Amino acid sequence: MKDRKQRVRYKSKKVSSRNRLSVFRSNNHIYAQLIDDSKGLTLASSSSVEQNIKNMNLSRKETAEMIGKNIAKKIISKGINEVAFDRGKYKYHGLIKILADAARVEGLNF
């Protein structure tokens, strides 16, 4: 697992100077954050722990879609349209793919 994570991060940082949209998935929650690697700052974040999403009682897939839309709106409101998608140690399927597709539908490019 560690090798895949390092490989994905290395490629995204080497190929692109865009801000990084990082995704983390635990057994119970899913998190997304926009990171500026040059400054080491988190510019925007969204997760299933937030009260407005937590109170909706959605399924895991619906929650991933809601977080994708939410993070895309926050990023676009900051004037950023293009990001590098960092899936971390996860394969691009399931909840990670749903989150990414929802962010693309909202207008985020990666």
N, C-alpha and C positions, 0 to 999 in steps of 0.2 A: 504494500500500500504506500509506503513512504517513497518508493522509487517513482511510482506514477505521479504522485503529487509534486515531487521535485521536477520531473520532466515537463509536466504541464506548466508550472510556474516559470521555469527557465525559458521555455519557448515563447510564452506570452510576453515576458519582459524583454527578450532579445528581439523579437520580431516587431513589436509595437511599442510606441511611446504613449499610447492611450492610457487613460485611467482604467483600473482593473475592477471588474464586477466579480467579486468573490462570493461563492456559495458554500454554505456548510449545512449538512443535514445530520441530525441526530435521530435517535429512535422515535422521539416524540415531537421534535420541532424542526423548522427549517429557517435558515437565516440568509440574508443577502446584504452585502455592503459594497459601496463604491469606495475604492482606495486610491489615493494619489501616492504612488510609490516614490516619486521624487521628493516629496515633503514628508512622507510617512503619516499622512492624515486620512481619516475616514470622512468622506464628504457627505455620504447619505447612507442610511441603513433602513432595513425593514425586516421584520421577523414575525413568526407565529406567536411570539410571546406578547406582542403589543395588545393592549386591551381591546381596541376596536376590531381586530381580527379574531382574537381569542373568544370574544363574546358572540361571534356569529355561529359557532358550533358547526363548522364546515368539515367535510371529509378531508383527508390528507391531500388528495389531488386538487380539490377546490381551494384549499389553503395555499398550495404551491402556486396556483394560478393567480390568486389574489395578491400574494407577495410579489410575484413578477410584475403585475400591473402597478402595484403600489410603488415599488422601487423605480420603475421606469418613469412614472409621473414625477417623483422626487428628483430624479437625475435630469430630466428634460427641463424642469422648472429652474434648475441651476444653470441652464444654457449649454449643457453637454449632450450631444447627440450620438457620439461614437465612443464605445468602450471596448475593452478586451475582456472576453468572458473567461473567467477562471473557475473551472468546475472542480478543481482540487483533486482529491483522490477518487472521485466518483466517476463512473462511466456516464456518458451522455445518453441517458434513457430514464424513463420513469419520472420521478418528481423533478429532477434536474432539467430534463427536457421540457416538461410542462412549464416550469418557471421561465426558462429561456424563451420559449415560444410566446408566452404571455407578454414578456418584456418587448419582444420584437413587434407584436401586434400593436402595442402602445406607441411605437415609433422609435424605439432604441435600435441602433445599428451595431452589430458585432458579427 
